Amino acid sequence: MKSWKRKIRMGMGGGGEGAFIGGVHRVAAALDQQIEMIAGCFSRDFENTKTTGEQLYLDPSRCYRTYEEMAEKEAALPEGERIDFVSVVTPNKMHFPIAKTFLQAGIHVVCDKPMTFTLDEAKELAQIVEKTGLVFALTHNYTGHPLVRHARKLFADGELGTVRKVIVDYLQEFLCVPHEKLGMKQAIWRTDPAQSGIGGTMGDVGTHCLNLLEYITQDPVSEVCADKSTFLPDRALDEDVNALLRFKGGGKGVFAISQVAPGEENDLKIRIYGSKGGISWAQENPNSMEVYKIGEPKQTLTRAGSNLSDVAAAATRIPSGHPEGYIEAFANIYCGVVEAIRCHIDGRPLETKEYNFPTVYDGLRGMEFIYKAVESCDKGSVWVKM
């Protein structure tokens, strides 16, 4: 059946009752009515999986005890019944084995960030994606915001010149309290090296910062000099990171990221200054962006404004003055996934460079950043090449 005659069928690994990001993925995937959720292995606890399946009104036979069973049985179903892709929304430790299993079963993958538990896993996963030729998307959702996409085009078109200075702040108070000792599921795995990997805040929010700045500027970070801190007792992973950056094009940058900043909710801000102008955008107020051009008055662009680029308009759903935000940006990633999967089903797969979402190479890049930043810290905050 041609892909345009039906919805794209989705399964999920992780995201059971008590989880956070799984629900976000499900809502975002459903927003544009292109995707239907039909299967899942939502937890290592099968009772949780069954309960989650009931809450989602899924066929009990499509709620599986293990992700291995899910991949095997879904792949064995007729083409008109099986899932087209799986969303992996587990703690970091399980991203690689689940993604690998489904890719090898011939099923496309959407994966939450950071992409893998180790850098070696990221390298292997990139090879698997290349070998299978299947769609792999990484949900760095901030790249889905219309004004972020407009900022990327401004730099791509040379309107703001070459990058000279980048400042990225990502501040939260999330870990000011030892929530992991109080039973909060999200804090338990994020502060556990056995589930999260070698980077704490560095992996959880630092990879977002790297992806966002490289997406907008298209100028890769070439060197990093980082300093990490852990303030609360009994924690093994970083809670706060400061880093200096050097860019391939000659520019310089600064990261200030923390999950122990009292009063901050999800304060992601990016400011990029080029030789001709700059931009300033904040995730908590995503419907406006400051644009500066030398010799011209400062502009405040608003989402859905008539003076935005086609790429920004394509990522916009409703008229100006009606705020769009986190879920809609997430949904834009899923729209890109749907397009890529439809093209694949119809026998005209897109090249990776044509994808309108972060790819396996963005995930590999994020893991390289974590490892290089940790290396810099461990060596006494020295410059390390990316």
N, C-alpha and C positions, 0 to 999 in steps of 0.2 A: 504494500500500500504506500502510495506517495505520502511523504511526511506532512504535506499541507492539508491532508484530509483528516488528520487526527491530532490530538494533543500529544506532547512528548511525555513519556512515562518515567516517573522518578522513584527511586528507592533511597533509603537512608541508612547509614551506618553510624550509630550513636544517636544522641539527641532525645533520649528517653525522658520519662517523668523526672523532674528535678534538675534537668539540664537547662542551660540558657540559650546557647547559640543555635541549637537544633530548631527551636521554635522560630527564631528569626529567619533561618533559611527556608522553613516551610511557608511562612507568611510571604516572604519576598518572592519565592518561586511561584506562588499562587496569584500574585498581584495582577499579572497581565493575562491570566486565563489561558496560558499556552502550555501549562504543565499540570499533570495530575499525579498525586502521590498514591502509589499502589502497594508498596512493599517496604519492609524494613527489618533490621536487627538493631534495635534501639538501645540495648544494654547487654552487659554480660549476664545480668540477672534476667532470666527469661520471664519471670513474673512481671518485671518492669516493662519488658517488650510487649507482653500481652496486654497489659493495662494501657500502654501508649497506643497500641494498635486499636484497641477498643475506643479510645478517645478520638482517634482519627477516622473511625468507621472503616477500618481496613478489613479485608478478608482474612480471617485467622490463619488460613493456610499460607498467606504471604507474609506472615510474621515469623521470623526465623530465630532459632536458638543461637546460631553462630553466623558470622559474616561469611565463613567458608561455605556453609550450607546454602546461604542465600545466593552467593555467586554461582555455585554449581547448579542449583535448581532453577534459578532465573535464566541462566544461559541455556538450559535444556528446554525451556518453553518455546513454543512457536513464536516466530518473529512478531506476530500480531498481538502477543500477550506479555512478553517479558519486558522488564524495565529497559529503558534506553540508557539511563545513567544512574549513578549512585552519588549521593552527597555524603562526604566523610566529615563528621562533626564530633569526633571523639577527642579526648586529650591527645597531645602531640605524639605520645609513644606509639599509638596505634595507626597514625595516618599512613605510614608507608606500607605495612603489611596489608591493610584493607585496600588501599589504592592499587597496589601491585596485584592482588588477587583478582580484583574486578577487571583491571586492564587485561590481564592474561586470560580472562574469561570472555573477552570481547565486548566489555561494557565500558562506556565513557565514564569519566570521573570529574566531579567537582569536589574540591578539598578546601577545608578551612586552613588558615595560616597559624603559625609557621608551617611550611609544607611537610617537614619530616622531623624526626627525633634527632638525627645526626646528619652531618654533611655528606658522609659516604652514602647514606640512604638517598639523599637528594640527587646525588650524581647518578646512582643506579636508576632512580625513578625517571630521570630525564632520558636515560637510554631506553627504558621500557616504553615510554611514550613515543619516542622516535621509532622504535621497532614495530610497535603495534599500529601507529598512525591514527590512534584514537584521539578524541577530544579530551583535553585535560585543562581544567580551569581552577585557578586559585582565587579565593574570595577576599582579595584586598578591596573591600567594598568602597573605600573612599574615592577610588578612581571612577566610580559610577556617578558621582555628582556632576550635574551639568556645568557648573562654573569651573570645576576642576578640569573638565574636558576642554572648556573654552581657554583656560590658562595654558594648557598643553599646546593648543593651536596657536596661541599668541607667540609662544616661544618657537614653535616649529616654523612659523611663517617669518621669523626674524624681526617681529615688530618690537620686541623688547631687547634685542641684541644678544650678545654672549653673556653667559652667567658669570657674575662676579661674587655674589654673596647670597647664601641661603641660611635661613634661621628656621629651625623646626622645634617647636615645643609640643610635648605631649604629656600632660599632667593629670593625675588622678589621685584620689585619696583612698582608693579601694583597699590597699594593704596597710593603711595606718593602724588598723585593728587586726589582731591575729585571728582572722576569721577561720583559718584552717584548724585552729584549736576549738572553735565553736561549732564545727560541723558544716560550714558552708562548702558545698561541693566544688564551686568554682575556685575557691582559694586553696582547697586541699590539693588539687592536682597541679595548679599553677605554681605553688611553692615547693613542689616535690621534684627534685632532679630526676628521679626514676620515671616520672611521667612527663615532665616538661622539657627535659634536656639541659644543656649547659647554660642556657640563658633564661633568666626570669623575665623581668621587665624588658630586658633587651630583646627577647624573642616575642613577647606578648604585644608590646606597642612599638618597640624599636624597628621591627621589620615593616610595620605600617609606615613609619616615617621615611625609611629608605625607599620603599616602593613609591610613595607619593611624590617625593622630590625627584626621583629619577623618571617617573612617569611624566611629570610636568616639564622638566627641563630637557629630558632625553640626553642628558650629560651625566655619564656614570661617575660614581665616586671611585677615585683611584687609590686613596690612602685614608686610613682612619687612625686617630689617636684617642683612646677612650680611658675613662676612669669610672669604675663602678663601686657602689656602696650597698651595704646591707646594715640596716639600723636596728630592726627588731631582733630580739634574741631567738635562738633556735632555728633561724632560717638559713638555708644553704645557698639560696640564689639571690641575685642582685634585685634590689628594689628601686634603685636610682642610678641613672647613668648620665654622664656628661661626655660629649665627644666633639673633637675637632675633625673636620673633613676637608679633603682636597679633591677637586674634580679633574677629570681628564682634560677638560677644556681650559683649565687654569684657575677656575674660581675656587672660593673657599666657603666652608660652611660650619655651622654649629648645631649640635643636637642638645636639647635639655629635656630628658624624659624621666618621669618619676611616677611611681604608684603609691608614694607616701607623702603626698602634697595635700595637707588639710584644706578642705573647702572646694577642691577641684573635682569636677564630675568626669567629664570626658573632653578635656580642654586641649584639643589638637589644633595647632595653628601653624601655618606655613607662610613665610615671607621670602620672596625670591627677587633679587635685584640684578638686572642686567645692565649692559652698557648703554641701552636706550630707554630703559624704564623698568618697572617691577610690578609685582602683584602681592596682595595680602589676603589670605582666606582663612576662616576659622570654622571648624567642623560644627561647633555648637550654634553657629549662625550661618548655615551653609547657603542661604538664599541671596547673599550679597558678597561681592568681592571688590576690593579696592584695586584700581589700576592706575599706575603712575607712568607718564611719559615725559621725558625731559622737555621743558619749555611749554607744557600744556597743563591746564588745571587737572587736579586729581579727579578721577571718575569713580563713582560707585555703581557698578553693574549689578543688576538684579536678575535672578533666575527667571527665564521666560521673557526677558526684555527683547525688544525689537532689534537691538543693536548687537545681538550675540551671533556667534557662528552657527553654521548648520549642524556641527557635531554637538553643540550644546542644546540646540533645539530638538535634535533627535533623542536626547536623553531626558526630555521634559514631557510631562503628562498633562499638566493642568495650567490654566492661565496665570499670569503674574499676580502677585498679591495673595496667592493661596500656597502656603509653604509646603515644600517637599523636603524630605530629609533622609534619614538613615535607611529606612526600609526601602524607599524608592531607589536610592543609590545601589543598595544590595540587589534590588530587582533588575536594575540595568545590567548588572553582571549576568544574571540569569537570562535576560533577553539575548545577550551575546552568545551565551551557551546554547540556547534554543536555535538560534540562527546557524551556528556551527554544526550542531547535531542534525538539523534538517538537511543541510547541504551534504553531510556525510551519508545520511540515509538515501538521499536522492542521487548518489553516485558522483557528486562533484565536491569532494571535500576541500575546505579552505586550507590555504597555507597558514602556518602559525603566525606569520607576520600580518595576516588579515584578521586575526581574532580581535574582537572588541572587548577583551577581558584579560586580566593577568594570566600568564601561562606557567608551564612547568619551569621555564627559564627564569621567570620572576621569583618563583619559589626557591630555585637553586641560588639565585642571587641573595635572597634573604638569609638563607642558611650560611652562605659565605660571609655575610656581614656579621652574623652572630659569632661565628668562630674567629674571625679576624679581630673583632672588638674585644672578645674575651682574651685572645692572644695578646693584644695590646695592653690590656689591664694587667695580665699576669706577668708581663715583662717590665712593669713599672710605668705604664702609660707612655709607651714609645710609639712612633709612627710605624704602621704595618701596611703593606701594600695589599689592596683588594684583588 
